[in-house]
């Protein structure tokens, strides 16, 4: 009774987007109704009525559905496949009703759900063609059919009305069930499309930031070189006190770090995640990221604890993933300073979990409001011109790009724990 293919109307790829399971179930309902009529209703009400033709049609429709289960639906034409299957359902019911009393059979109303489903899933022209076929079948059954001779003629009208009620109820339930499920699928698709658009917008923003970073790296080279010359000239002066020389040495070190970062931007820009090979030891990678952060923040503290089960673990990590961890550590250190607990070290721990490598970055800051966490996944915070929330935003994007997820939870005793997981590679060494 119901087609095997459900597609969105009016679209080049509409007929290919189907929910086969739901529509196959509906056709099995048609087979069930036919079997009940042929094996129970007619033998009970009209014992002399031959049921072999009815059973043959029922079996043919069941075989058609089994063929669709076996994958025949994929061989149907991309355009018109739904109309073809709907037409098969109409013809099957037409043949069944021909041997079952034609328009005098209350099951004649079961043609209507097929037309209703066609109106919901087919383009307008094909829906009208299906409706025309249904009207033609109804008209033909008006004149051409095998009559049903009931055993008790006195109950004929009562039984006919009861059958009409059952057919109407079944049609109403079928249409509501199908349309409601289809609407739910459409709403889910709209939510998925909205999420996809949001991800694309975020990716476009990340690409834009990458272009800006490349331009900034090119433009910042000159002022950094000038600063290095000035620091060297100040270092040669004899009137600089000892503590001043220490500060100059620190400034020179930081300038060198900045130059190294800018020089690596071009090399690392556009670096893609390797899908085969290129793995690194998880602990070595974590130690390198933490050590690089320490070199940039010598007055802040960070401690790393790698579990014994992580020592042999390996993972694929590109530059963006290292920057994500770097940003999380940096934000944790800034949170502790803002809360007046600058002496507290940022704690970075790594362990194996069900999802792979689990890394946690814990601070003693004031915590992150939930509304901020919800917004920063989609883009930097507009109300924070100083930090702009770019670090957390890029961390979310990089970790999710590697198949992980970044989450935050309160830390007992105060602070926040940032937690993310990464897939591990099998260590074949």
Secondary structure per residue as TSV (DSSP state, phi and psi in degrees):
chain	resnum	aa	ss	phi	psi
A	1	X	-	360.0	-30.5
A	2	X	-	-119.8	144.6
A	3	X	-	-71.1	165.2
A	4	X	S	-90.1	-8.7
A	5	X	-	-124.3	127.1
A	6	X	-	-118.9	123.4
A	7	X	-	-136.3	160.4
A	8	X	-	-74.5	140.1
A	9	X	S	-72.7	157.0
A	10	X	S	53.7	69.7
A	11	X	S	-167.9	143.6
A	12	X	T	-62.1	-31.1
A	13	X	T	-105.6	15.6
A	14	X	G	-66.5	-44.1
A	15	X	G	-66.5	-19.0
A	16	X	G	-84.2	-12.9
A	17	X	-	-95.6	101.7
A	18	X	-	-125.2	160.6
A	19	X	-	-120.7	83.6
A	20	X	H	-62.5	-41.4
A	21	X	H	-60.3	-45.8
A	22	X	H	-63.6	-43.7
A	23	X	H	-74.8	-31.8
A	24	X	H	-64.2	-39.0
A	25	X	H	-60.6	-40.4
A	26	X	H	-65.6	-37.9
A	27	X	H	-69.4	-35.2
A	28	X	H	-62.6	-31.0
A	29	X	H	-64.4	-38.8
A	30	X	H	-61.8	-45.0
A	31	X	H	-61.3	-40.0
A	32	X	H	-63.7	-43.5
A	33	X	H	-63.6	-43.4
A	34	X	H	-60.2	-43.0
A	35	X	H	-64.9	-39.4
A	36	X	H	-63.7	-40.9
A	37	X	I	-65.8	-44.4
A	38	X	I	-73.1	-35.0
A	39	X	I	-98.5	-23.4
A	40	X	I	-117.1	-55.8
A	41	X	I	-64.9	-54.1
A	42	X	H	-66.6	-44.5
A	43	X	H	-60.4	-29.8
A	44	X	H	-79.1	-40.8
A	45	X	H	-94.8	-30.6
A	46	X	-	-138.3	80.2
A	47	X	T	-60.1	-27.0
A	48	X	T	-81.9	-7.1
A	49	X	S	-75.9	127.8
A	50	X	-	-69.2	133.5
A	51	X	-	-110.4	-5.4
A	52	X	H	-60.7	-44.4
A	53	X	H	-60.3	-37.7
A	54	X	H	-65.7	-42.7
A	55	X	H	-66.4	-35.7
A	56	X	H	-63.1	-44.0
A	57	X	H	-65.2	-40.0
A	58	X	H	-60.8	-43.6
A	59	X	H	-67.2	-37.3
A	60	X	H	-63.8	-42.0
A	61	X	H	-66.8	-37.7
A	62	X	H	-64.5	-39.9
A	63	X	H	-64.7	-37.9
A	64	X	H	-61.2	-42.2
A	65	X	H	-68.2	-38.7
A	66	X	H	-63.8	-36.8
A	67	X	H	-64.1	-38.7
A	68	X	H	-66.2	-37.4
A	69	X	H	-59.5	-35.5
A	70	X	T	-79.7	-3.8
A	71	X	T	108.9	8.1
A	72	X	G	-64.7	-27.0
A	73	X	G	-58.3	-31.1
A	74	X	G	-68.9	-17.4
A	75	X	G	-91.3	-7.8
A	76	X	S	-71.7	154.4
A	77	X	-	-60.2	140.9
A	78	X	T	-60.6	-39.7
A	79	X	T	-100.3	124.8
A	80	X	T	93.9	-0.1
A	81	X	H	-63.2	-40.8
A	82	X	H	-66.1	-42.1
A	83	X	H	-62.7	-40.3
A	84	X	H	-61.0	-44.7
A	85	X	H	-69.8	-37.9
A	86	X	H	-62.5	-39.8
A	87	X	H	-65.0	-38.5
A	88	X	H	-61.1	-41.3
A	89	X	H	-63.1	-42.1
A	90	X	H	-64.7	-44.0
A	91	X	H	-65.3	-39.0
A	92	X	H	-62.1	-45.2
A	93	X	H	-68.2	-33.5
A	94	X	H	-62.6	-45.5
A	95	X	H	-65.4	-39.5
A	96	X	H	-63.6	-44.8
A	97	X	H	-71.5	-26.2
A	98	X	H	-60.6	-41.5
A	99	X	T	-87.9	0.1
A	100	X	T	-120.5	24.8
A	101	X	T	105.5	-2.3
A	102	X	G	63.9	-133.5
A	103	X	G	-70.9	-14.9
A	104	X	G	-76.6	-13.1
A	105	X	S	-82.3	124.5
A	106	X	G	-58.5	-19.7
A	107	X	G	-69.6	-4.9
A	108	X	G	-59.0	-27.5
A	109	X	G	-71.7	-11.3
A	110	X	G	-73.2	-6.7
A	111	X	H	-69.6	-27.3
A	112	X	H	-65.6	-43.3
A	113	X	H	-58.2	-32.1
A	114	X	H	-63.9	-43.8
A	115	X	H	-64.9	-39.6
A	116	X	H	-63.5	-42.3
A	117	X	H	-65.9	-40.0
A	118	X	H	-60.7	-40.5
A	119	X	H	-63.8	-27.8
A	120	X	H	-82.8	-31.9
A	121	X	H	-113.7	-9.9
A	122	X	S	-105.6	154.2
A	123	X	-	-60.1	160.6
A	124	X	H	-57.2	-46.1
A	125	X	H	-62.7	-41.5
A	126	X	H	-72.4	-33.2
A	127	X	H	-64.2	-41.3
A	128	X	H	-66.5	-37.3
A	129	X	H	-63.6	-40.9
A	130	X	H	-64.4	-41.3
A	131	X	H	-62.5	-40.1
A	132	X	H	-63.8	-40.3
A	133	X	H	-62.5	-42.0
A	134	X	H	-63.4	-41.7
A	135	X	H	-64.8	-40.2
A	136	X	H	-64.2	-41.6
A	137	X	H	-64.2	-43.7
A	138	X	H	-60.4	-43.3
A	139	X	H	-65.5	-40.0
A	140	X	H	-66.9	-40.0
A	141	X	H	-67.6	-18.8
A	142	X	H	-64.5	-35.1
A	143	X	H	-106.0	-27.5
A	144	X	S	-121.6	112.3
A	145	X	-	-171.8	160.6
A	146	X	-	-88.5	120.6
A	147	X	-	-68.5	152.4
A	148	X	-	-105.5	124.2
A	149	X	-	-103.5	107.6
A	150	X	-	-74.3	147.5
A	151	X	S	-68.6	-35.3
A	152	X	-	-117.7	98.5
A	153	X	G	-65.9	-28.4
A	154	X	G	-64.7	-31.0
A	155	X	G	-91.7	4.4
A	156	X	H	-58.6	-49.3
A	157	X	H	-66.2	-42.0
A	158	X	H	-62.4	-43.8
A	159	X	H	-67.0	-35.4
A	160	X	H	-63.9	-44.9
A	161	X	H	-64.5	-39.5
A	162	X	H	-63.7	-41.0
A	163	X	H	-64.6	-38.2
A	164	X	H	-62.7	-39.1
A	165	X	H	-64.5	-44.2
A	166	X	H	-63.4	-42.6
A	167	X	H	-64.0	-41.3
A	168	X	H	-63.7	-45.1
A	169	X	H	-62.5	-43.6
A	170	X	H	-64.5	-41.7
A	171	X	H	-63.7	-43.5
A	172	X	H	-63.1	-45.1
A	173	X	H	-63.3	-41.9
A	174	X	H	-63.1	-46.9
A	175	X	H	-64.1	-46.5
A	176	X	H	-63.1	-42.5
A	177	X	H	-61.8	-47.3
A	178	X	H	-65.9	-48.1
A	179	X	H	-66.6	-39.8
A	180	X	H	-65.5	-40.9
A	181	X	H	-66.0	-38.9
A	182	X	H	-66.4	-41.1
A	183	X	H	-64.1	-38.4
A	184	X	H	-63.7	-40.3
A	185	X	H	-65.3	-38.6
A	186	X	H	-65.9	-40.7
A	187	X	H	-64.2	-40.3
A	188	X	H	-64.7	-38.6
A	189	X	H	-64.5	-39.7
A	190	X	H	-63.3	-39.3
A	191	X	H	-65.6	-40.3
A	192	X	H	-64.5	-40.8
A	193	X	H	-64.2	-39.9
A	194	X	H	-63.4	-41.4
A	195	X	H	-65.3	-38.5
A	196	X	H	-65.2	-41.5
A	197	X	H	-62.8	-39.6
A	198	X	H	-63.8	-40.8
A	199	X	H	-65.6	-39.3
A	200	X	H	-66.1	-40.2
A	201	X	H	-62.9	-40.5
A	202	X	H	-66.1	-41.1
A	203	X	H	-63.7	-39.6
A	204	X	H	-63.4	-37.5
A	205	X	H	-66.1	-40.7
A	206	X	H	-63.5	-41.4
A	207	X	H	-61.6	-41.2
A	208	X	H	-62.0	-40.9
A	209	X	H	-63.5	-37.0
A	210	X	H	-63.0	-41.9
A	211	X	H	-64.5	-41.6
A	212	X	H	-62.7	-39.6
A	213	X	H	-64.0	-40.3
A	214	X	H	-63.8	-41.5
A	215	X	H	-66.2	-39.3
A	216	X	H	-65.3	-38.3
A	217	X	H	-61.4	-39.0
A	218	X	H	-68.2	-41.0
A	219	X	H	-79.2	-28.6
A	220	X	H	-79.9	-12.1
A	221	X	H	-60.3	-41.3
A	222	X	H	-66.6	-51.7
A	223	X	H	-62.8	-32.9
A	224	X	H	-66.9	-39.1
A	225	X	H	-62.9	-39.1
A	226	X	H	-64.3	-41.9
A	227	X	H	-62.6	-39.8
A	228	X	H	-62.8	-41.2
A	229	X	H	-62.9	-42.9
A	230	X	H	-64.8	-42.0
A	231	X	H	-63.0	-41.7
A	232	X	H	-64.1	-39.6
A	233	X	H	-66.1	-41.1
A	234	X	H	-65.2	-35.5
A	235	X	H	-65.7	-24.8
A	236	X	T	-83.2	-9.1
A	237	X	-	-74.5	140.0
A	238	X	T	-84.7	-16.3
A	239	X	T	-89.7	8.5
A	240	X	-	-83.0	125.3
A	241	X	-	-66.9	169.8
A	242	X	H	-63.8	-43.5
A	243	X	H	-66.5	-31.4
A	244	X	H	-66.2	-38.4
A	245	X	H	-65.6	-34.3
A	246	X	H	-63.6	-41.6
A	247	X	H	-65.3	-40.1
A	248	X	H	-63.7	-39.4
A	249	X	H	-62.7	-40.0
A	250	X	H	-65.3	-41.2
A	251	X	H	-62.2	-42.2
A	252	X	H	-62.0	-41.4
A	253	X	H	-63.4	-42.5
A	254	X	H	-67.9	-35.6
A	255	X	H	-64.5	-40.1
A	256	X	H	-64.0	-38.9
A	257	X	H	-61.8	-43.9
A	258	X	H	-62.5	-42.2
A	259	X	H	-64.2	-38.7
A	260	X	H	-64.9	-40.8
A	261	X	H	-64.0	-45.0
A	262	X	H	-65.1	-38.7
A	263	X	H	-65.8	-28.0
A	264	X	H	-86.6	-11.1
A	265	X	H	-62.1	-45.6
A	266	X	H	-64.0	-39.4
A	267	X	H	-68.4	-37.1
A	268	X	H	-91.4	-16.9
A	269	X	T	-62.8	130.7
A	270	X	T	76.2	4.7
A	271	X	-	-62.2	126.0
A	272	X	-	-98.8	155.8
A	273	X	-	-70.2	127.7
A	274	X	-	-77.0	132.0
A	275	X	S	-90.6	-20.2
A	276	X	S	-136.2	130.3
A	277	X	S	74.6	-174.8
A	278	X	-	69.4	22.1
A	279	X	-	-79.6	155.8
A	280	X	E	-128.7	155.9
A	281	X	E	-67.3	131.7
A	282	X	H	-59.4	-46.1
A	283	X	H	-66.1	-39.7
A	284	X	H	-62.0	-41.6
A	285	X	H	-64.7	-44.4
A	286	X	H	-62.4	-43.8
A	287	X	H	-63.9	-37.3
A	288	X	H	-65.8	-42.5
A	289	X	H	-65.9	-45.1
A	290	X	H	-65.1	-39.7
A	291	X	H	-66.4	-39.5
A	292	X	H	-63.4	-38.9
A	293	X	H	-65.7	-40.4
A	294	X	H	-61.4	-37.8
A	295	X	H	-67.1	-28.9
A	296	X	H	-86.3	-23.3
A	297	X	-	-125.7	68.7
A	298	X	T	-64.4	-20.3
A	299	X	T	-94.8	-0.2
A	300	X	S	-107.1	166.3
A	301	X	-	-126.0	143.6
A	302	X	E	-148.0	133.6
A	303	X	E	-119.4	140.5
A	304	X	E	-115.9	133.3
A	305	X	E	-127.3	111.9
A	306	X	E	-102.2	126.7
A	307	X	-	-66.3	156.2
A	308	X	G	-60.3	-31.3
A	309	X	G	-76.0	-4.7
A	310	X	G	-97.0	-13.4
A	311	X	T	-60.3	-34.5
A	312	X	T	-98.4	1.0
A	313	X	-	-77.3	147.6
A	314	X	E	-132.8	149.8
A	315	X	E	-147.0	164.9
A	316	X	-	-98.9	119.5
A	317	X	-	-138.0	126.4
A	318	X	-	-100.7	-174.7
A	319	X	H	-63.2	-36.0
A	320	X	H	-65.0	-33.8
A	321	X	H	-70.3	-38.7
A	322	X	H	-62.4	-39.7
A	323	X	H	-65.6	-34.0
A	324	X	H	-61.8	-48.4
A	325	X	H	-64.6	-40.2
A	326	X	H	-58.3	-44.2
A	327	X	H	-64.9	-39.0
A	328	X	H	-64.3	-42.6
A	329	X	H	-65.0	-41.0
A	330	X	H	-64.2	-44.3
A	331	X	H	-63.6	-38.4
A	332	X	H	-63.8	-42.9
A	333	X	H	-64.1	-42.0
A	334	X	H	-65.1	-35.4
A	335	X	H	-65.1	-41.6
A	336	X	H	-63.9	-40.7
A	337	X	H	-64.7	-43.5
A	338	X	H	-63.0	-30.1
A	339	X	T	-87.2	5.3
A	340	X	T	76.6	22.8
A	341	X	-	-125.4	52.5
A	342	X	T	-63.7	-25.2
A	343	X	T	-74.8	-13.6
A	344	X	S	-76.1	128.9
A	345	X	-	-80.0	144.9
A	346	X	E	-73.7	129.5
A	347	X	E	-103.4	120.7
A	348	X	E	-113.2	121.1
A	349	X	E	-124.0	147.2
A	350	X	E	-134.9	137.2
A	351	X	E	-153.5	162.0
A	352	X	E	-80.5	143.0
A	353	X	E	-138.4	-176.8
A	354	X	T	-61.4	-37.7
A	355	X	T	-86.0	0.1
A	356	X	E	122.4	-137.1
A	357	X	E	-79.9	123.6
A	358	X	E	-109.5	120.0
A	359	X	E	-114.9	133.6
A	360	X	E	-125.2	135.7
A	361	X	E	-119.1	113.3
A	362	X	E	-111.7	137.5
A	363	X	-	-128.5	177.3
A	364	X	-	-119.0	39.0
A	365	X	S	-83.8	-164.7
A	366	X	-	-88.0	-2.2
A	367	X	-	93.8	165.6
A	368	X	-	-116.7	123.7
A	369	X	-	-61.1	148.1
A	370	X	H	-62.3	-37.9
A	371	X	H	-64.7	-33.4
A	372	X	H	-67.5	-42.1
A	373	X	H	-63.3	-36.6
A	374	X	H	-68.3	-37.9
A	375	X	H	-77.3	-38.2
A	376	X	H	-69.6	-17.8
A	377	X	T	-69.2	-26.9
A	378	X	T	-94.3	-21.4
A	379	X	S	172.4	170.4
A	380	X	-	-62.7	154.3
A	381	X	-	-75.7	123.3
A	382	X	T	-70.4	-24.6
A	383	X	T	-88.3	8.7
A	384	X	-	-124.5	79.6
A	385	X	T	-65.1	-22.6
A	386	X	T	-74.2	-61.2
A	387	X	T	-94.6	-30.2
A	388	X	T	64.3	0.5
A	389	X	T	66.4	15.4
A	390	X	H	-64.0	-37.1
A	391	X	H	-58.9	-50.5
A	392	X	H	-64.9	-39.3
A	393	X	H	-61.3	-47.0
A	394	X	H	-67.9	-34.0
A	395	X	H	-63.2	-45.9
A	396	X	H	-55.6	-49.2
A	397	X	H	-63.6	-44.2
A	398	X	H	-67.6	-43.7
A	399	X	H	-67.4	-41.8
A	400	X	H	-67.7	-32.6
A	401	X	H	-62.4	-30.5
A	402	X	T	-91.4	13.3
A	403	X	T	84.0	9.6
A	404	X	-	-102.8	-173.3
A	405	X	-	-145.4	136.9
A	406	X	E	-104.2	129.8
A	407	X	E	-137.3	157.0
A	408	X	E	-127.1	145.1
A	409	X	E	-146.7	155.1
A	410	X	E	-64.3	146.8
A	411	X	-	-98.8	130.8
A	412	X	T	-56.3	133.2
A	413	X	T	89.1	-0.4
A	414	X	S	108.4	139.7
A	415	X	S	113.3	-170.0
A	416	X	E	-135.8	146.9
A	417	X	E	-117.1	118.1
A	418	X	E	-92.7	126.5
A	419	X	E	-127.6	131.7
A	420	X	E	-143.9	159.4
A	421	X	E	-125.6	150.9
A	422	X	E	-135.9	145.4
A	423	X	-	-71.9	140.1
A	424	X	-	-99.7	151.6
A	425	X	B	-97.4	147.6
A	426	X	-	-65.9	128.8
A	427	X	-	-85.1	105.0
A	428	X	-	-92.3	1.7
A	429	X	-	-75.1	360.0
